[in-house]
Amino acid sequence: MDVTSDAQVAAAAEAVQGWTDLRPSRRRLLCVVNNAGVGTGGYVEWMQMADFERDCAVNYLGVVRVSKAFVPQLRRSAQLVAQRAAQRWKRPTASAAAPRMLIVSSMAGKLPSPLLSSYCATKHASVAFAASLRMELAIWGINVCTVLPSFHRTPLLEGSLPSLRRVWAAATPEVRAQYGEPCFSSTLVCCNQLMTDWAWDAARVTEGLAGAATGLRAPPCELTIGSDAVFALHVMRRLPASVYESVINTCMCWNLVEPK
């Protein structure tokens, strides 16, 4: 579904509710996965306001919209769990699993990087929203897990080169003159290296999501996927901002040609 559409999100929620209502004693909503994501790259001066608004509409407001639509069904599932727990079932089964919501953010939501200002900002917003929602829904017995993958080879990442070309073409002649074609070409090289040298197989993310979605135990508050994300989120974010930003610039943009 298009998470920027009130109508499509409402229709999806109604469809799930209709499915559970057919057999209310056997069917309930156990997990919602907020996985829609887009990203626009390039220097801030290259990008249009529409690029920032589109990323925000999907990566942040889309999460809010889907969450609001499905929380009532998750709450009903949680109430059913509480009723069955009161019956003192001794062996944990799928019927005793607590409902949960997975919000797929990104390592970039906590560790900003150059050339990804819009993506990092909107993913940061989803991290903050997930934390607030987690505290609010705890009283109902609903778990909220923030998923923080590093870069993986998904359609979002694979489409970054055409997106970057589009952003550069849409920039004003004055901006293109200030930065120059060599700078743009080197940006494409950096972007391509991100896919070939830094990105992991996307199966790592789907396996992590599957485990968090179907486990009898509640998922963690934050699920970090990718050894580089584990290192970055536990070590690099504790560095002073000047040191961290210098390291990120060196690692990601070491061969970037400076603006003209």
C-alpha positions in Angstrom: 0.0 0.0 0.0 1.0 3.6 -0.4 1.7 4.7 3.1 1.2 8.4 2.1 -2.4 7.7 1.3 -5.0 7.9 4.1 -7.5 6.0 1.9 -5.1 3.1 1.1 -3.9 2.7 4.7 -7.5 2.8 6.0 -8.5 0.2 3.4 -5.7 -2.1 4.5 -6.7 -1.8 8.1 -10.3 -2.6 7.2 -9.2 -5.6 5.2 -7.1 -7.0 8.1 -10.0 -6.4 10.5 -12.4 -8.1 8.2 -10.1 -11.2 8.0 -9.8 -11.4 11.8 -13.6 -10.9 12.3 -14.3 -14.1 10.2 -12.9 -16.2 13.0 -12.4 -14.0 16.1 -11.5 -16.9 18.4 -8.7 -18.1 16.1 -7.4 -15.0 14.3 -5.8 -11.8 15.5 -3.3 -9.3 14.4 0.1 -10.1 16.0 2.6 -7.8 14.2 2.7 -4.7 12.0 5.9 -4.0 10.1 6.5 -0.4 9.0 9.0 -1.1 6.2 8.3 1.5 3.5 11.2 3.7 2.8 12.7 6.1 0.2 15.8 8.1 0.1 17.1 11.0 -1.9 20.8 11.7 -1.9 23.1 14.6 -2.9 24.2 17.9 -1.5 21.5 19.9 0.2 21.9 22.6 -2.4 21.2 20.2 -5.2 17.9 19.0 -3.8 14.5 20.5 -4.1 12.1 21.0 -1.3 9.9 18.4 -2.9 12.6 15.8 -2.3 12.7 16.5 1.4 8.8 16.5 1.6 8.6 13.2 -0.3 11.1 11.5 2.0 9.4 12.9 5.1 6.0 11.8 3.7 7.1 8.1 3.5 9.8 7.6 6.1 8.2 9.5 8.9 4.6 10.5 8.3 4.0 7.1 6.6 5.1 5.4 9.8 2.8 7.6 11.9 -0.2 7.0 9.6 0.2 3.2 9.5 0.8 3.0 13.3 -2.3 5.0 14.1 -4.4 2.9 11.8 -3.4 -0.5 13.3 -2.8 0.3 17.0 -6.5 -0.4 17.8 -6.3 -3.9 16.4 -3.0 -4.6 18.2 -4.7 -3.4 21.4 -7.5 -5.9 21.0 -4.9 -8.6 20.5 -3.1 -7.6 23.6 -6.4 -7.7 25.6 -7.0 -11.2 24.4 -3.5 -12.2 25.5 -4.1 -10.8 29.0 -7.4 -12.7 29.2 -5.6 -16.0 28.3 -2.7 -15.2 30.7 -5.3 -14.9 33.5 -6.3 -18.5 32.7 -2.7 -19.4 33.7 -1.7 -21.3 30.6 1.5 -23.1 31.6 3.1 -23.7 28.2 3.9 -20.6 26.0 2.2 -20.9 22.6 1.6 -18.6 19.7 -1.7 -17.6 21.3 0.3 -16.2 24.2 2.7 -14.1 22.1 2.4 -10.4 22.8 1.5 -8.2 19.8 4.2 -6.0 18.4 5.0 -3.3 15.9 8.3 -3.2 14.0 9.4 0.2 12.8 12.3 -0.2 10.3 14.4 2.9 10.6 18.2 2.9 9.8 21.6 3.2 11.4 21.5 6.5 9.6 18.7 7.6 11.9 21.2 7.8 14.7 24.4 8.4 12.8 24.0 11.1 10.2 26.3 11.2 7.1 27.0 13.6 4.3 25.0 13.5 1.1 22.1 11.8 2.9 20.6 14.8 4.8 17.0 14.1 3.9 17.2 10.4 4.5 19.1 10.7 7.8 16.7 13.4 9.1 13.5 11.4 8.3 15.0 8.2 9.7 16.0 10.1 12.9 12.3 11.2 13.2 11.1 7.6 12.9 13.5 6.6 15.7 12.2 9.3 18.0 8.6 8.4 17.1 9.1 4.7 17.8 10.6 5.5 21.2 7.7 7.7 22.2 5.2 5.1 20.8 7.0 2.3 22.7 6.5 4.1 26.0 2.9 4.9 25.3 1.9 1.4 24.2 3.7 -0.4 27.0 0.7 0.0 29.3 -1.4 -2.0 26.8 1.1 -4.8 26.5 2.1 -3.9 23.0 5.8 -4.0 22.1 7.4 -1.5 19.7 10.8 -2.5 18.2 13.0 0.0 16.3 14.9 -1.8 13.7 18.3 -0.2 12.8 20.0 -1.9 9.8 23.1 -0.7 8.2 23.2 -0.3 4.4 21.9 -3.4 2.6 21.3 -4.1 -1.1 17.6 -3.3 -1.4 15.8 -1.5 -4.2 16.1 1.7 -2.3 19.9 1.5 -2.4 20.0 0.1 -5.9 18.0 3.1 -7.1 20.3 5.6 -5.6 22.4 6.3 -8.7 19.4 7.2 -11.0 18.0 9.3 -8.1 21.3 11.1 -7.8 21.3 11.9 -11.5 17.8 13.2 -11.3 18.7 15.5 -8.4 21.7 16.9 -10.2 19.7 17.5 -13.4 17.1 19.3 -11.4 19.6 21.6 -9.7 19.8 25.2 -10.9 22.5 26.1 -13.4 24.1 28.3 -10.8 24.3 25.4 -8.3 25.8 23.1 -11.0 28.3 25.7 -11.9 29.3 26.1 -8.2 29.9 22.4 -7.7 31.0 21.3 -11.2 30.8 18.1 -13.1 33.9 16.5 -11.5 32.3 16.9 -8.1 29.1 15.3 -9.4 30.9 12.4 -11.0 32.9 11.7 -7.9 29.6 11.7 -5.9 28.3 8.9 -8.2 31.5 7.0 -7.5 31.0 7.3 -3.7 27.4 6.2 -4.1 28.3 3.2 -6.1 31.0 2.2 -3.6 28.4 2.3 -0.9 26.5 -0.4 -2.8 29.4 -2.5 -3.7 31.8 -2.2 -0.7 29.6 -1.3 2.2 26.2 -2.9 1.6 25.2 -6.3 2.9 22.9 -9.0 1.5 19.3 -7.9 2.3 18.5 -11.4 3.5 20.1 -10.4 6.8 17.4 -7.8 7.3 14.5 -10.1 6.4 15.8 -12.8 8.7 16.0 -10.3 11.5 12.5 -9.0 10.8 11.1 -12.5 10.6 12.6 -13.4 14.0 11.3 -10.2 15.7 7.9 -10.7 14.1 7.3 -14.3 14.9 9.2 -15.0 18.2 7.2 -16.0 21.2 9.3 -13.6 23.3 8.9 -9.8 22.9 11.5 -8.3 20.4 14.1 -5.9 21.9 13.4 -2.2 22.1 16.0 -1.7 19.4 17.2 -4.4 16.9 20.5 -3.5 15.2 21.3 -5.5 12.0 24.8 -5.6 10.5 28.1 -5.8 12.3 29.1 -2.3 11.1 25.9 -0.9 12.6 26.6 -2.6 15.9 30.1 -1.1 15.9 29.0 2.4 14.8 26.0 2.6 17.2 28.0 1.3 20.2 31.3 3.0 19.6 31.3 5.8 17.1 28.2 7.6 18.4 30.1 8.1 21.7 32.8 10.1 20.0 32.8 13.9 20.1 30.9 15.3 17.1 34.1 16.7 15.5 35.8 13.3 15.7 32.8 11.3 14.5 32.2 13.6 11.5 35.8 13.5 10.5 35.8 9.7 10.5 32.5 9.5 8.5 33.8 12.0 6.0 37.0 10.0 5.6 35.3 6.6 5.3 32.5 7.6 3.0 33.8 10.5 1.0 37.6 10.0 0.8 37.6 10.3 -3.0 35.0 13.0 -3.3 36.2 15.9 -5.5 35.6 19.2 -3.8 33.2 21.7 -5.3 34.6 23.8 -8.1 
